[in-house]
């Protein structure tokens, strides 16, 4: 599922005057909705999904028939690291970041940005429990900074 990149709340917060990242919530800046795949999905299929939808990350989920839980994320940088491998043999689960970083939608954008910097990642999954609601990217943070 893919939804609009930003809701009116981030635009309203920025138009209301100069805001610092500590006052902006993750839900105000994140990309709502996610594009997901299972761990067994072929890496070439993941690359096609990214290219077709012009996105930089796919959330890898564990579908147990009852709930959809975030398990990992394949970012464009993960694809780059796999380029010297046999791409026909790799799956999303093989290259997904080993440490799934998540944030809640009500956390501050400042905290999320610090987490991304500390772990040197460009995407974190926004979750309620472990259900993915969307993705926060470094580009989303850049947009919030640019609009201040």
KEVEXVO-87311 format. One record per atom (N, C-alpha, C): residue number from 1; x, y, z; residue in three letters. Coordinates in nm, 3 decimals, always signed. Example, Ala and Ser with C-alpha at 12.3 -4.5 7.8 and 13.67 -1.06 7.14 Angstrom:
BEGIN
+-----+---------+---------+---------+------+
: pos :      c1 :      c2 :      c3 : code :
+-----+---------+---------+---------+------+
:   1 :  +1.319 :  -0.569 :  +0.780 :  ALA :
:   1 :  +1.230 :  -0.450 :  +0.780 :  ALA :
:   1 :  +1.320 :  -0.330 :  +0.780 :  ALA :
:   2 :  +1.285 :  -0.225 :  +0.708 :  SER :
:   2 :  +1.367 :  -0.106 :  +0.714 :  SER :
:   2 :  +1.290 :  +0.003 :  +0.787 :  SER :
+-----+---------+---------+---------+------+
***
This chain:
BEGIN
+-----+---------+---------+---------+------+
: pos :      c1 :      c2 :      c3 : code :
+-----+---------+---------+---------+------+
:   1 :  +0.085 :  -0.117 :  +0.000 :  UNK :
:   1 :  +0.000 :  +0.000 :  +0.000 :  UNK :
:   1 :  +0.089 :  +0.123 :  +0.000 :  UNK :
:   2 :  +0.055 :  +0.219 :  -0.080 :  UNK :
:   2 :  +0.129 :  +0.345 :  -0.085 :  UNK :
:   2 :  +0.029 :  +0.458 :  -0.070 :  UNK :
:   3 :  +0.065 :  +0.556 :  +0.011 :  UNK :
:   3 :  -0.023 :  +0.669 :  +0.034 :  UNK :
:   3 :  +0.053 :  +0.798 :  +0.005 :  UNK :
:   4 :  -0.013 :  +0.912 :  +0.008 :  UNK :
:   4 :  +0.056 :  +1.038 :  -0.015 :  UNK :
:   4 :  +0.175 :  +1.054 :  +0.077 :  UNK :
:   5 :  +0.278 :  +1.121 :  +0.030 :  UNK :
:   5 :  +0.404 :  +1.135 :  +0.103 :  UNK :
:   5 :  +0.384 :  +1.208 :  +0.235 :  UNK :
:   6 :  +0.314 :  +1.317 :  +0.236 :  UNK :
:   6 :  +0.300 :  +1.394 :  +0.360 :  UNK :
:   6 :  +0.158 :  +1.443 :  +0.373 :  UNK :
:   7 :  +0.109 :  +1.434 :  +0.494 :  UNK :
:   7 :  -0.024 :  +1.485 :  +0.521 :  UNK :
:   7 :  -0.020 :  +1.635 :  +0.544 :  UNK :
:   8 :  -0.135 :  +1.695 :  +0.561 :  UNK :
:   8 :  -0.142 :  +1.839 :  +0.581 :  UNK :
:   8 :  -0.076 :  +1.884 :  +0.710 :  UNK :
:   9 :  -0.059 :  +1.794 :  +0.807 :  UNK :
:   9 :  -0.007 :  +1.836 :  +0.937 :  UNK :
:   9 :  +0.135 :  +1.889 :  +0.928 :  UNK :
:  10 :  +0.225 :  +1.826 :  +0.847 :  UNK :
:  10 :  +0.361 :  +1.879 :  +0.836 :  UNK :
:  10 :  +0.359 :  +2.014 :  +0.767 :  UNK :
:  11 :  +0.276 :  +2.029 :  +0.667 :  UNK :
:  11 :  +0.268 :  +2.158 :  +0.598 :  UNK :
:  11 :  +0.216 :  +2.266 :  +0.692 :  UNK :
:  12 :  +0.114 :  +2.233 :  +0.770 :  UNK :
:  12 :  +0.058 :  +2.328 :  +0.864 :  UNK :
:  12 :  +0.161 :  +2.367 :  +0.969 :  UNK :
:  13 :  +0.232 :  +2.268 :  +1.022 :  UNK :
:  13 :  +0.332 :  +2.296 :  +1.126 :  UNK :
:  13 :  +0.440 :  +2.388 :  +1.073 :  UNK :
:  14 :  +0.482 :  +2.367 :  +0.949 :  UNK :
:  14 :  +0.588 :  +2.450 :  +0.893 :  UNK :
:  14 :  +0.537 :  +2.589 :  +0.857 :  UNK :
:  15 :  +0.414 :  +2.598 :  +0.808 :  UNK :
:  15 :  +0.359 :  +2.728 :  +0.772 :  UNK :
:  15 :  +0.328 :  +2.811 :  +0.895 :  UNK :
:  16 :  +0.307 :  +2.745 :  +1.009 :  UNK :
:  16 :  +0.271 :  +2.817 :  +1.130 :  UNK :
:  16 :  +0.388 :  +2.896 :  +1.187 :  UNK :
:  17 :  +0.505 :  +2.874 :  +1.137 :  UNK :
:  17 :  +0.623 :  +2.948 :  +1.184 :  UNK :
:  17 :  +0.740 :  +2.855 :  +1.203 :  UNK :
:  18 :  +0.850 :  +2.910 :  +1.241 :  UNK :
:  18 :  +0.972 :  +2.832 :  +1.258 :  UNK :
:  18 :  +0.954 :  +2.729 :  +1.369 :  UNK :
:  19 :  +0.977 :  +2.605 :  +1.335 :  UNK :
:  19 :  +0.961 :  +2.494 :  +1.430 :  UNK :
:  19 :  +1.095 :  +2.420 :  +1.441 :  UNK :
:  20 :  +1.129 :  +2.372 :  +1.559 :  UNK :
:  20 :  +1.247 :  +2.288 :  +1.567 :  UNK :
:  20 :  +1.203 :  +2.142 :  +1.554 :  UNK :
:  21 :  +1.297 :  +2.055 :  +1.521 :  UNK :
:  21 :  +1.263 :  +1.915 :  +1.496 :  UNK :
:  21 :  +1.208 :  +1.845 :  +1.620 :  UNK :
:  22 :  +1.237 :  +1.895 :  +1.737 :  UNK :
:  22 :  +1.184 :  +1.837 :  +1.860 :  UNK :
:  22 :  +1.035 :  +1.858 :  +1.877 :  UNK :
:  23 :  +0.980 :  +1.956 :  +1.806 :  UNK :
:  23 :  +0.837 :  +1.984 :  +1.817 :  UNK :
:  23 :  +0.755 :  +1.920 :  +1.706 :  UNK :
:  24 :  +0.823 :  +1.858 :  +1.611 :  UNK :
:  24 :  +0.754 :  +1.792 :  +1.499 :  UNK :
:  24 :  +0.751 :  +1.643 :  +1.528 :  UNK :
:  25 :  +0.635 :  +1.581 :  +1.516 :  UNK :
:  25 :  +0.626 :  +1.438 :  +1.540 :  UNK :
:  25 :  +0.663 :  +1.361 :  +1.413 :  UNK :
:  26 :  +0.704 :  +1.238 :  +1.432 :  UNK :
:  26 :  +0.736 :  +1.151 :  +1.319 :  UNK :
:  26 :  +0.615 :  +1.140 :  +1.226 :  UNK :
:  27 :  +0.496 :  +1.131 :  +1.282 :  UNK :
:  27 :  +0.376 :  +1.116 :  +1.197 :  UNK :
:  27 :  +0.353 :  +1.237 :  +1.107 :  UNK :
:  28 :  +0.405 :  +1.353 :  +1.146 :  UNK :
:  28 :  +0.391 :  +1.473 :  +1.064 :  UNK :
:  28 :  +0.484 :  +1.473 :  +0.944 :  UNK :
:  29 :  +0.593 :  +1.398 :  +0.951 :  UNK :
:  29 :  +0.694 :  +1.402 :  +0.845 :  UNK :
:  29 :  +0.706 :  +1.272 :  +0.765 :  UNK :
:  30 :  +0.658 :  +1.163 :  +0.819 :  UNK :
:  30 :  +0.678 :  +1.032 :  +0.756 :  UNK :
:  30 :  +0.598 :  +1.016 :  +0.627 :  UNK :
:  31 :  +0.637 :  +0.916 :  +0.552 :  UNK :
:  31 :  +0.559 :  +0.873 :  +0.435 :  UNK :
:  31 :  +0.460 :  +0.770 :  +0.487 :  UNK :
:  32 :  +0.333 :  +0.801 :  +0.476 :  UNK :
:  32 :  +0.230 :  +0.711 :  +0.528 :  UNK :
:  32 :  +0.208 :  +0.596 :  +0.431 :  UNK :
:  33 :  +0.186 :  +0.478 :  +0.486 :  UNK :
:  33 :  +0.169 :  +0.359 :  +0.405 :  UNK :
:  33 :  +0.304 :  +0.296 :  +0.374 :  UNK :
:  34 :  +0.302 :  +0.169 :  +0.344 :  UNK :
:  34 :  +0.426 :  +0.099 :  +0.313 :  UNK :
:  34 :  +0.406 :  +0.009 :  +0.193 :  UNK :
:  35 :  +0.514 :  -0.018 :  +0.127 :  UNK :
:  35 :  +0.518 :  -0.122 :  +0.026 :  UNK :
:  35 :  +0.592 :  -0.236 :  +0.093 :  UNK :
:  36 :  +0.533 :  -0.354 :  +0.094 :  UNK :
:  36 :  +0.591 :  -0.466 :  +0.168 :  UNK :
:  36 :  +0.616 :  -0.586 :  +0.079 :  UNK :
:  37 :  +0.702 :  -0.672 :  +0.128 :  UNK :
:  37 :  +0.725 :  -0.802 :  +0.066 :  UNK :
:  37 :  +0.758 :  -0.901 :  +0.177 :  UNK :
:  38 :  +0.756 :  -1.028 :  +0.146 :  UNK :
:  38 :  +0.796 :  -1.131 :  +0.241 :  UNK :
:  38 :  +0.945 :  -1.155 :  +0.228 :  UNK :
:  39 :  +1.004 :  -1.216 :  +0.329 :  UNK :
:  39 :  +1.148 :  -1.242 :  +0.330 :  UNK :
:  39 :  +1.191 :  -1.328 :  +0.211 :  UNK :
:  40 :  +1.104 :  -1.413 :  +0.162 :  UNK :
:  40 :  +1.138 :  -1.504 :  +0.052 :  UNK :
:  40 :  +1.132 :  -1.438 :  -0.085 :  UNK :
:  41 :  +1.090 :  -1.313 :  -0.093 :  UNK :
:  41 :  +1.077 :  -1.243 :  -0.221 :  UNK :
:  41 :  +1.214 :  -1.227 :  -0.286 :  UNK :
:  42 :  +1.222 :  -1.262 :  -0.414 :  UNK :
:  42 :  +1.347 :  -1.250 :  -0.488 :  UNK :
:  42 :  +1.395 :  -1.104 :  -0.488 :  UNK :
:  43 :  +1.526 :  -1.087 :  -0.474 :  UNK :
:  43 :  +1.582 :  -0.952 :  -0.469 :  UNK :
:  43 :  +1.555 :  -0.875 :  -0.597 :  UNK :
:  44 :  +1.555 :  -0.941 :  -0.711 :  UNK :
:  44 :  +1.523 :  -0.871 :  -0.837 :  UNK :
:  44 :  +1.379 :  -0.818 :  -0.834 :  UNK :
:  45 :  +1.289 :  -0.892 :  -0.773 :  UNK :
:  45 :  +1.151 :  -0.846 :  -0.759 :  UNK :
:  45 :  +1.145 :  -0.723 :  -0.670 :  UNK :
:  46 :  +1.222 :  -0.723 :  -0.563 :  UNK :
:  46 :  +1.227 :  -0.607 :  -0.474 :  UNK :
:  46 :  +1.279 :  -0.485 :  -0.551 :  UNK :
:  47 :  +1.384 :  -0.506 :  -0.631 :  UNK :
:  47 :  +1.439 :  -0.396 :  -0.712 :  UNK :
:  47 :  +1.335 :  -0.343 :  -0.810 :  UNK :
:  48 :  +1.257 :  -0.433 :  -0.871 :  UNK :
:  48 :  +1.151 :  -0.390 :  -0.963 :  UNK :
:  48 :  +1.046 :  -0.307 :  -0.890 :  UNK :
:  49 :  +1.009 :  -0.350 :  -0.769 :  UNK :
:  49 :  +0.910 :  -0.277 :  -0.690 :  UNK :
:  49 :  +0.959 :  -0.135 :  -0.661 :  UNK :
:  50 :  +1.086 :  -0.124 :  -0.623 :  UNK :
:  50 :  +1.144 :  +0.008 :  -0.595 :  UNK :
:  50 :  +1.141 :  +0.095 :  -0.720 :  UNK :
:  51 :  +1.182 :  +0.037 :  -0.830 :  UNK :
:  51 :  +1.188 :  +0.114 :  -0.956 :  UNK :
:  51 :  +1.050 :  +0.156 :  -1.003 :  UNK :
:  52 :  +0.953 :  +0.064 :  -0.999 :  UNK :
:  52 :  +0.818 :  +0.094 :  -1.046 :  UNK :
:  52 :  +0.751 :  +0.202 :  -0.963 :  UNK :
:  53 :  +0.773 :  +0.198 :  -0.833 :  UNK :
:  53 :  +0.706 :  +0.293 :  -0.742 :  UNK :
:  53 :  +0.795 :  +0.412 :  -0.705 :  UNK :
:  54 :  +0.918 :  +0.411 :  -0.757 :  UNK :
:  54 :  +1.014 :  +0.519 :  -0.733 :  UNK :
:  54 :  +1.029 :  +0.548 :  -0.584 :  UNK :
:  55 :  +1.058 :  +0.439 :  -0.510 :  UNK :
:  55 :  +1.081 :  +0.449 :  -0.366 :  UNK :
:  55 :  +1.218 :  +0.390 :  -0.334 :  UNK :
:  56 :  +1.266 :  +0.417 :  -0.215 :  UNK :
:  56 :  +1.401 :  +0.376 :  -0.177 :  UNK :
:  56 :  +1.405 :  +0.265 :  -0.074 :  UNK :
:  57 :  +1.290 :  +0.217 :  -0.027 :  UNK :
:  57 :  +1.289 :  +0.112 :  +0.075 :  UNK :
:  57 :  +1.160 :  +0.031 :  +0.068 :  UNK :
:  58 :  +1.175 :  -0.098 :  +0.093 :  UNK :
:  58 :  +1.062 :  -0.191 :  +0.101 :  UNK :
:  58 :  +1.065 :  -0.254 :  +0.239 :  UNK :
:  59 :  +0.952 :  -0.258 :  +0.307 :  UNK :
:  59 :  +0.944 :  -0.320 :  +0.438 :  UNK :
:  59 :  +0.924 :  -0.471 :  +0.419 :  UNK :
:  60 :  +1.008 :  -0.549 :  +0.484 :  UNK :
:  60 :  +0.997 :  -0.695 :  +0.480 :  UNK :
:  60 :  +0.911 :  -0.736 :  +0.598 :  UNK :
:  61 :  +0.805 :  -0.811 :  +0.569 :  UNK :
:  61 :  +0.710 :  -0.847 :  +0.675 :  UNK :
:  61 :  +0.708 :  -0.997 :  +0.698 :  UNK :
:  62 :  +0.657 :  -1.031 :  +0.812 :  UNK :
:  62 :  +0.632 :  -1.168 :  +0.850 :  UNK :
:  62 :  +0.481 :  -1.183 :  +0.850 :  UNK :
:  63 :  +0.429 :  -1.250 :  +0.749 :  UNK :
:  63 :  +0.285 :  -1.268 :  +0.741 :  UNK :
:  63 :  +0.248 :  -1.404 :  +0.800 :  UNK :
:  64 :  +0.177 :  -1.402 :  +0.910 :  UNK :
:  64 :  +0.140 :  -1.527 :  +0.975 :  UNK :
:  64 :  -0.007 :  -1.562 :  +0.953 :  UNK :
:  65 :  -0.070 :  -1.493 :  +0.861 :  UNK :
:  65 :  -0.210 :  -1.520 :  +0.833 :  UNK :
:  65 :  -0.305 :  -1.442 :  +0.922 :  UNK :
:  66 :  -0.254 :  -1.389 :  +1.032 :  UNK :
:  66 :  -0.338 :  -1.314 :  +1.125 :  UNK :
:  66 :  -0.299 :  -1.167 :  +1.128 :  UNK :
:  67 :  -0.170 :  -1.142 :  +1.138 :  UNK :
:  67 :  -0.124 :  -1.004 :  +1.147 :  UNK :
:  67 :  -0.004 :  -0.984 :  +1.056 :  UNK :
:  68 :  +0.024 :  -0.860 :  +1.025 :  UNK :
:  68 :  +0.139 :  -0.825 :  +0.944 :  UNK :
:  68 :  +0.236 :  -0.750 :  +1.033 :  UNK :
:  69 :  +0.355 :  -0.809 :  +1.055 :  UNK :
:  69 :  +0.454 :  -0.747 :  +1.142 :  UNK :
:  69 :  +0.579 :  -0.713 :  +1.063 :  UNK :
:  70 :  +0.638 :  -0.598 :  +1.093 :  UNK :
:  70 :  +0.763 :  -0.560 :  +1.030 :  UNK :
:  70 :  +0.873 :  -0.654 :  +1.081 :  UNK :
:  71 :  +0.955 :  -0.702 :  +0.989 :  UNK :
:  71 :  +1.064 :  -0.793 :  +1.022 :  UNK :
:  71 :  +1.198 :  -0.732 :  +0.982 :  UNK :
:  72 :  +1.199 :  -0.654 :  +0.877 :  UNK :
:  72 :  +1.322 :  -0.593 :  +0.827 :  UNK :
:  72 :  +1.290 :  -0.489 :  +0.722 :  UNK :
:  73 :  +1.393 :  -0.432 :  +0.665 :  UNK :
:  73 :  +1.375 :  -0.335 :  +0.558 :  UNK :
:  73 :  +1.488 :  -0.352 :  +0.458 :  UNK :
:  74 :  +1.453 :  -0.349 :  +0.329 :  UNK :
:  74 :  +1.553 :  -0.348 :  +0.223 :  UNK :
:  74 :  +1.554 :  -0.207 :  +0.166 :  UNK :
:  75 :  +1.666 :  -0.139 :  +0.185 :  UNK :
:  75 :  +1.683 :  -0.004 :  +0.131 :  UNK :
:  75 :  +1.765 :  -0.012 :  +0.003 :  UNK :
:  76 :  +1.762 :  +0.095 :  -0.073 :  UNK :
:  76 :  +1.840 :  +0.099 :  -0.196 :  UNK :
:  76 :  +1.988 :  +0.074 :  -0.171 :  UNK :
:  77 :  +2.039 :  +0.117 :  -0.057 :  UNK :
:  77 :  +2.179 :  +0.093 :  -0.024 :  UNK :
:  77 :  +2.208 :  -0.055 :  -0.002 :  UNK :
:  78 :  +2.108 :  -0.132 :  +0.045 :  UNK :
:  78 :  +2.124 :  -0.277 :  +0.059 :  UNK :
:  78 :  +2.139 :  -0.341 :  -0.078 :  UNK :
:  79 :  +2.065 :  -0.290 :  -0.176 :  UNK :
:  79 :  +2.079 :  -0.340 :  -0.314 :  UNK :
:  79 :  +2.220 :  -0.313 :  -0.365 :  UNK :
:  80 :  +2.272 :  -0.196 :  -0.338 :  UNK :
:  80 :  +2.406 :  -0.161 :  -0.384 :  UNK :
:  80 :  +2.511 :  -0.253 :  -0.322 :  UNK :
:  81 :  +2.495 :  -0.285 :  -0.195 :  UNK :
:  81 :  +2.591 :  -0.373 :  -0.128 :  UNK :
:  81 :  +2.586 :  -0.515 :  -0.185 :  UNK :
:  82 :  +2.474 :  -0.555 :  -0.242 :  UNK :
:  82 :  +2.457 :  -0.690 :  -0.295 :  UNK :
:  82 :  +2.499 :  -0.703 :  -0.441 :  UNK :
:  83 :  +2.541 :  -0.596 :  -0.503 :  UNK :
:  83 :  +2.565 :  -0.593 :  -0.646 :  UNK :
:  83 :  +2.671 :  -0.696 :  -0.691 :  UNK :
:  84 :  +2.767 :  -0.728 :  -0.608 :  UNK :
:  84 :  +2.871 :  -0.825 :  -0.645 :  UNK :
:  84 :  +2.830 :  -0.969 :  -0.618 :  UNK :
:  85 :  +2.712 :  -0.990 :  -0.565 :  UNK :
:  85 :  +2.661 :  -1.125 :  -0.535 :  UNK :
:  85 :  +2.578 :  -1.176 :  -0.652 :  UNK :
:  86 :  +2.538 :  -1.300 :  -0.644 :  UNK :
:  86 :  +2.450 :  -1.358 :  -0.746 :  UNK :
:  86 :  +2.308 :  -1.310 :  -0.716 :  UNK :
:  87 :  +2.264 :  -1.207 :  -0.786 :  UNK :
:  87 :  +2.135 :  -1.143 :  -0.759 :  UNK :
:  87 :  +2.018 :  -1.237 :  -0.780 :  UNK :
:  88 :  +2.036 :  -1.340 :  -0.863 :  UNK :
:  88 :  +1.926 :  -1.434 :  -0.887 :  UNK :
:  88 :  +1.907 :  -1.531 :  -0.771 :  UNK :
:  89 :  +2.005 :  -1.538 :  -0.682 :  UNK :
:  89 :  +1.997 :  -1.629 :  -0.568 :  UNK :
:  89 :  +1.955 :  -1.561 :  -0.439 :  UNK :
:  90 :  +1.961 :  -1.428 :  -0.436 :  UNK :
:  90 :  +1.933 :  -1.355 :  -0.313 :  UNK :
:  90 :  +1.785 :  -1.323 :  -0.297 :  UNK :
:  91 :  +1.742 :  -1.315 :  -0.172 :  UNK :
:  91 :  +1.605 :  -1.277 :  -0.139 :  UNK :
:  91 :  +1.607 :  -1.151 :  -0.053 :  UNK :
:  92 :  +1.491 :  -1.097 :  -0.031 :  UNK :
:  92 :  +1.478 :  -0.979 :  +0.056 :  UNK :
:  92 :  +1.532 :  -1.010 :  +0.194 :  UNK :
:  93 :  +1.505 :  -1.128 :  +0.244 :  UNK :
:  93 :  +1.553 :  -1.167 :  +0.376 :  UNK :
:  93 :  +1.704 :  -1.178 :  +0.384 :  UNK :
:  94 :  +1.767 :  -1.211 :  +0.272 :  UNK :
:  94 :  +1.913 :  -1.222 :  +0.270 :  UNK :
:  94 :  +1.982 :  -1.087 :  +0.287 :  UNK :
:  95 :  +1.924 :  -0.982 :  +0.233 :  UNK :
:  95 :  +1.991 :  -0.851 :  +0.233 :  UNK :
:  95 :  +1.926 :  -0.748 :  +0.324 :  UNK :
:  96 :  +1.812 :  -0.780 :  +0.382 :  UNK :
:  96 :  +1.745 :  -0.684 :  +0.471 :  UNK :
:  96 :  +1.838 :  -0.648 :  +0.586 :  UNK :
:  97 :  +1.832 :  -0.523 :  +0.626 :  UNK :
:  97 :  +1.913 :  -0.477 :  +0.738 :  UNK :
:  97 :  +1.892 :  -0.570 :  +0.857 :  UNK :
:  98 :  +2.001 :  -0.611 :  +0.918 :  UNK :
:  98 :  +1.991 :  -0.707 :  +1.028 :  UNK :
:  98 :  +1.928 :  -0.646 :  +1.151 :  UNK :
:  99 :  +1.940 :  -0.515 :  +1.165 :  UNK :
:  99 :  +1.879 :  -0.447 :  +1.279 :  UNK :
:  99 :  +1.763 :  -0.363 :  +1.228 :  UNK :
: 100 :  +1.643 :  -0.406 :  +1.258 :  UNK :
: 100 :  +1.526 :  -0.330 :  +1.217 :  UNK :
: 100 :  +1.506 :  -0.215 :  +1.315 :  UNK :
: 101 :  +1.522 :  -0.095 :  +1.265 :  UNK :
: 101 :  +1.501 :  +0.023 :  +1.348 :  UNK :
: 101 :  +1.359 :  +0.071 :  +1.330 :  UNK :
: 102 :  +1.290 :  +0.089 :  +1.440 :  UNK :
: 102 :  +1.152 :  +0.135 :  +1.436 :  UNK :
: 102 :  +1.135 :  +0.255 :  +1.528 :  UNK :
: 103 :  +1.037 :  +0.334 :  +1.496 :  UNK :
: 103 :  +0.996 :  +0.446 :  +1.580 :  UNK :
: 103 :  +0.844 :  +0.448 :  +1.583 :  UNK :
: 104 :  +0.790 :  +0.511 :  +1.685 :  UNK :
: 104 :  +0.646 :  +0.525 :  +1.691 :  UNK :
: 104 :  +0.608 :  +0.658 :  +1.626 :  UNK :
: 105 :  +0.485 :  +0.669 :  +1.577 :  UNK :
: 105 :  +0.444 :  +0.791 :  +1.509 :  UNK :
: 105 :  +0.444 :  +0.915 :  +1.598 :  UNK :
: 106 :  +0.435 :  +0.897 :  +1.729 :  UNK :
: 106 :  +0.428 :  +1.013 :  +1.818 :  UNK :
: 106 :  +0.565 :  +1.058 :  +1.870 :  UNK :
: 107 :  +0.671 :  +0.989 :  +1.832 :  UNK :
: 107 :  +0.805 :  +1.032 :  +1.873 :  UNK :
: 107 :  +0.843 :  +1.160 :  +1.799 :  UNK :
: 108 :  +0.940 :  +1.232 :  +1.853 :  UNK :
: 108 :  +0.982 :  +1.356 :  +1.788 :  UNK :
: 108 :  +1.069 :  +1.324 :  +1.667 :  UNK :
: 109 :  +1.061 :  +1.411 :  +1.569 :  UNK :
: 109 :  +1.144 :  +1.395 :  +1.450 :  UNK :
: 109 :  +1.292 :  +1.407 :  +1.487 :  UNK :
: 110 :  +1.322 :  +1.489 :  +1.585 :  UNK :
: 110 :  +1.460 :  +1.504 :  +1.629 :  UNK :
: 110 :  +1.516 :  +1.371 :  +1.681 :  UNK :
: 111 :  +1.439 :  +1.302 :  +1.764 :  UNK :
: 111 :  +1.485 :  +1.174 :  +1.818 :  UNK :
: 111 :  +1.503 :  +1.072 :  +1.706 :  UNK :
: 112 :  +1.409 :  +1.067 :  +1.613 :  UNK :
: 112 :  +1.418 :  +0.973 :  +1.501 :  UNK :
: 112 :  +1.540 :  +1.003 :  +1.415 :  UNK :
: 113 :  +1.566 :  +1.131 :  +1.389 :  UNK :
: 113 :  +1.683 :  +1.169 :  +1.309 :  UNK :
: 113 :  +1.813 :  +1.131 :  +1.379 :  UNK :
: 114 :  +1.818 :  +1.150 :  +1.510 :  UNK :
: 114 :  +1.937 :  +1.110 :  +1.587 :  UNK :
: 114 :  +1.958 :  +0.959 :  +1.580 :  UNK :
: 115 :  +1.851 :  +0.883 :  +1.590 :  UNK :
: 115 :  +1.858 :  +0.737 :  +1.581 :  UNK :
: 115 :  +1.911 :  +0.694 :  +1.445 :  UNK :
: 116 :  +1.862 :  +0.756 :  +1.340 :  UNK :
: 116 :  +1.908 :  +0.725 :  +1.205 :  UNK :
: 116 :  +2.057 :  +0.756 :  +1.191 :  UNK :
: 117 :  +2.100 :  +0.869 :  +1.243 :  UNK :
: 117 :  +2.240 :  +0.907 :  +1.235 :  UNK :
: 117 :  +2.329 :  +0.812 :  +1.314 :  UNK :
: 118 :  +2.286 :  +0.777 :  +1.435 :  UNK :
: 118 :  +2.364 :  +0.687 :  +1.520 :  UNK :
: 118 :  +2.383 :  +0.550 :  +1.456 :  UNK :
: 119 :  +2.282 :  +0.503 :  +1.386 :  UNK :
: 119 :  +2.287 :  +0.369 :  +1.326 :  UNK :
: 119 :  +2.325 :  +0.372 :  +1.178 :  UNK :
: 120 :  +2.349 :  +0.493 :  +1.127 :  UNK :
: 120 :  +2.391 :  +0.512 :  +0.988 :  UNK :
: 120 :  +2.295 :  +0.445 :  +0.890 :  UNK :
: 121 :  +2.166 :  +0.474 :  +0.906 :  UNK :
: 121 :  +2.063 :  +0.424 :  +0.815 :  UNK :
: 121 :  +1.986 :  +0.542 :  +0.756 :  UNK :
: 122 :  +1.926 :  +0.518 :  +0.642 :  UNK :
: 122 :  +1.851 :  +0.623 :  +0.575 :  UNK :
: 122 :  +1.700 :  +0.606 :  +0.588 :  UNK :
: 123 :  +1.656 :  +0.495 :  +0.649 :  UNK :
: 123 :  +1.512 :  +0.468 :  +0.664 :  UNK :
: 123 :  +1.486 :  +0.400 :  +0.797 :  UNK :
: 124 :  +1.379 :  +0.440 :  +0.863 :  UNK :
: 124 :  +1.327 :  +0.369 :  +0.980 :  UNK :
: 124 :  +1.180 :  +0.341 :  +0.954 :  UNK :
: 125 :  +1.134 :  +0.230 :  +1.008 :  UNK :
: 125 :  +0.995 :  +0.191 :  +0.990 :  UNK :
: 125 :  +0.914 :  +0.249 :  +1.106 :  UNK :
: 126 :  +0.805 :  +0.313 :  +1.073 :  UNK :
: 126 :  +0.715 :  +0.370 :  +1.173 :  UNK :
: 126 :  +0.611 :  +0.264 :  +1.203 :  UNK :
: 127 :  +0.601 :  +0.226 :  +1.331 :  UNK :
: 127 :  +0.515 :  +0.115 :  +1.368 :  UNK :
: 127 :  +0.421 :  +0.151 :  +1.482 :  UNK :
: 128 :  +0.311 :  +0.078 :  +1.486 :  UNK :
: 128 :  +0.222 :  +0.074 :  +1.601 :  UNK :
: 128 :  +0.230 :  -0.070 :  +1.649 :  UNK :
: 129 :  +0.293 :  -0.092 :  +1.763 :  UNK :
: 129 :  +0.328 :  -0.229 :  +1.802 :  UNK :
: 129 :  +0.441 :  -0.272 :  +1.710 :  UNK :
: 130 :  +0.416 :  -0.374 :  +1.627 :  UNK :
: 130 :  +0.511 :  -0.410 :  +1.521 :  UNK :
: 130 :  +0.446 :  -0.402 :  +1.384 :  UNK :
: 131 :  +0.326 :  -0.346 :  +1.379 :  UNK :
: 131 :  +0.257 :  -0.329 :  +1.251 :  UNK :
: 131 :  +0.310 :  -0.204 :  +1.182 :  UNK :
: 132 :  +0.362 :  -0.219 :  +1.059 :  UNK :
: 132 :  +0.416 :  -0.101 :  +0.990 :  UNK :
: 132 :  +0.307 :  -0.005 :  +0.945 :  UNK :
: 133 :  +0.325 :  +0.123 :  +0.977 :  UNK :
: 133 :  +0.232 :  +0.228 :  +0.936 :  UNK :
: 133 :  +0.288 :  +0.312 :  +0.822 :  UNK :
: 134 :  +0.421 :  +0.317 :  +0.814 :  UNK :
: 134 :  +0.488 :  +0.398 :  +0.713 :  UNK :
: 134 :  +0.637 :  +0.393 :  +0.732 :  UNK :
: 135 :  +0.705 :  +0.481 :  +0.661 :  UNK :
: 135 :  +0.851 :  +0.486 :  +0.664 :  UNK :
: 135 :  +0.892 :  +0.632 :  +0.680 :  UNK :
: 136 :  +0.995 :  +0.654 :  +0.760 :  UNK :
: 136 :  +1.057 :  +0.785 :  +0.770 :  UNK :
: 136 :  +1.193 :  +0.773 :  +0.705 :  UNK :
: 137 :  +1.219 :  +0.857 :  +0.607 :  UNK :
: 137 :  +1.347 :  +0.853 :  +0.536 :  UNK :
: 137 :  +1.429 :  +0.977 :  +0.567 :  UNK :
: 138 :  +1.555 :  +0.970 :  +0.531 :  UNK :
: 138 :  +1.641 :  +1.087 :  +0.547 :  UNK :
: 138 :  +1.590 :  +1.202 :  +0.461 :  UNK :
: 139 :  +1.528 :  +1.172 :  +0.350 :  UNK :
: 139 :  +1.470 :  +1.276 :  +0.264 :  UNK :
: 139 :  +1.352 :  +1.344 :  +0.335 :  UNK :
: 140 :  +1.273 :  +1.268 :  +0.409 :  UNK :
: 140 :  +1.162 :  +1.326 :  +0.486 :  UNK :
: 140 :  +1.217 :  +1.424 :  +0.591 :  UNK :
: 141 :  +1.329 :  +1.385 :  +0.657 :  UNK :
: 141 :  +1.391 :  +1.473 :  +0.756 :  UNK :
: 141 :  +1.445 :  +1.597 :  +0.687 :  UNK :
: 142 :  +1.509 :  +1.578 :  +0.571 :  UNK :
: 142 :  +1.563 :  +1.693 :  +0.496 :  UNK :
: 142 :  +1.452 :  +1.791 :  +0.460 :  UNK :
: 143 :  +1.337 :  +1.739 :  +0.419 :  UNK :
: 143 :  +1.226 :  +1.827 :  +0.384 :  UNK :
: 143 :  +1.180 :  +1.908 :  +0.503 :  UNK :
: 144 :  +1.172 :  +1.844 :  +0.619 :  UNK :
: 144 :  +1.130 :  +1.915 :  +0.740 :  UNK :
: 144 :  +1.231 :  +2.025 :  +0.775 :  UNK :
: 145 :  +1.360 :  +1.994 :  +0.762 :  UNK :
: 145 :  +1.464 :  +2.094 :  +0.790 :  UNK :
: 145 :  +1.454 :  +2.209 :  +0.691 :  UNK :
: 146 :  +1.435 :  +2.176 :  +0.564 :  UNK :
: 146 :  +1.429 :  +2.279 :  +0.459 :  UNK :
: 146 :  +1.312 :  +2.373 :  +0.478 :  UNK :
: 147 :  +1.203 :  +2.322 :  +0.532 :  UNK :
: 147 :  +1.083 :  +2.403 :  +0.548 :  UNK :
: 147 :  +1.082 :  +2.486 :  +0.676 :  UNK :
: 148 :  +1.184 :  +2.470 :  +0.759 :  UNK :
: 148 :  +1.189 :  +2.547 :  +0.884 :  UNK :
: 148 :  +1.221 :  +2.691 :  +0.857 :  UNK :
+-----+---------+---------+---------+------+
***
